[in-house]
Amino acid sequence: MKYPPTAIASRFMTLERHIEEGKRLHPGATGEFSRLLHGLSLAAKLVWREVTKAGLVNILGATDRTNTSGDVVKKLDEFADETIYKAMDHVGHLCVMASEENEDLLHIPEQYPHGKYVLVYDPLDGSGNIDANVTIGSIFSIHKRITASGKGTLQDVLQPGCKQAAAGYVLYGSSMMFVYSTGQGVHGFTLDPTVGEFLCSHENIRIPQRGQIYSVNEGNFNRWEPAMQRYLQYLKQEDESTSRPYSARYIGSLVADVHRTLLYGGIYCYPGDRKNPNGKLRLMYENNPLAYIVEQAGGAASNGKQRILDIKPETLHQRTPLFIGSIEDVKLAEEFLSGKR
């Protein structure tokens, strides 16, 4: 049987090969960036291994400490945080790291070389769903350092999302997926556990310009500002000419909700409210990397007033509202929130 050339390429395109082919597009590349991505894929496999057997090794449930957001840290969160850090601290490509689970910067141990990249990550997004066996994931963002050399600083980390060199996420669900972009489109790879390789399953993902799904925690409706309430009511009204009403889909695991939105279109919203004016999501660890991915797929991401990737972060754990998904849906949300609709 003869396969079309694209089918053959997709069938045998591993994540490792894809990263190496991307390196060849940059003749002056040293290989540091590629090895950094390889390290992240290995760390993800180690986390996945524990996620799949978490209930068997007494790793589910909570620890006795809270993170910087005031959330109780789950045992698996702690494991994922430590695993990613230890997988990346000695490779020589990073000058500093920052994790959603830690208040301060994560410095590279003195005995290891310091590289030219910065890694910012949420080790285990959706941890509130761990005990319910719902899809969770890891989110990462990579920047080039600003300082010249040596130990990385806060200045290296606090860069706007538009300066990202790469971003991605890993899904731990019915299958394990590694989705990433280096500015050349968005590509998804699914782990084949029989060979231990990530194989290309979603090449050059493109999000529809408009969707028919909205994803938001409607339990907060009464705390939203009137403009947000009007926007949601608009999506739920019936009007065939504008493909309404939209369908509601909400998992409560950001990385899973955004992944679905990326594939099917529509919008994911986490607005501010009376209790949390800036919302709950972290700019550096969640919003920036996901916004980078969605924009690379042809979508958009906003805080309701401005592009997420243009926001200059002021603190490590800064929060901001998030409206992310199909470009026409995000534009419509901004019109309602600005009072134009």
Stockholm file with secondary structure:
# STOCKHOLM 1.0

chainA/1-341         MKYPPTAIASRFMTLERHIEEGKRLHPGATGEFSRLLHGLSLAAKLVWREVTKAGLVNILGATDRTNTSGDVVKKLDEFADETIYKAMDHVGHLCVMASEENEDLLHIPEQYPHGKYVLVYDPLDGSGNIDANVTIGSIFSIHKRITASGKGTLQDVLQPGCKQAAAGYVLYGSSMMFVYSTGQGVHGFTLDPTVGEFLCSHENIRIPQRGQIYSVNEGNFNRWEPAMQRYLQYLKQEDESTSRPYSARYIGSLVADVHRTLLYGGIYCYPGDRKNPNGKLRLMYENNPLAYIVEQAGGAASNGKQRILDIKPETLHQRTPLFIGSIEDVKLAEEFLSGKR
#=GR chainA/1-341 SS CCCCHHHHHHHHCBHHHHHHHHHTTSTTCCSHHHHHHHHHHHHHHHHHHHHHTGGGTTCCSEEEEECTTSCEEEHHHHHHHHHHHHHHTTSSSEEEEEETTCSSCEECCTTSCCCSEEEEEEEEETGGGGGGTCCEEEEEEEEECSSSSSSCCHHHHCCCGGGEEEEEEEEESSSEEEEEESSSCCEEEEEETTTTEEEEEECSCCCCSSCSEEECCGGGGGGSCHHHHHHHHHHHSCBGGGTBSCEECCCSCHHHHHHHHHHHCCEEEECCCSSCTTCSCBIIIIIHHHHHHHHHTTCEEESSSSBGGGCCCCSTTCBCCEEEECHHHHHHHHHHHTTCC
#=GC SS_cons         CCCCHHHHHHHHCBHHHHHHHHHTTSTTCCSHHHHHHHHHHHHHHHHHHHHHTGGGTTCCSEEEEECTTSCEEEHHHHHHHHHHHHHHTTSSSEEEEEETTCSSCEECCTTSCCCSEEEEEEEEETGGGGGGTCCEEEEEEEEECSSSSSSCCHHHHCCCGGGEEEEEEEEESSSEEEEEESSSCCEEEEEETTTTEEEEEECSCCCCSSCSEEECCGGGGGGSCHHHHHHHHHHHSCBGGGTBSCEECCCSCHHHHHHHHHHHCCEEEECCCSSCTTCSCBIIIIIHHHHHHHHHTTCEEESSSSBGGGCCCCSTTCBCCEEEECHHHHHHHHHHHTTCC
//
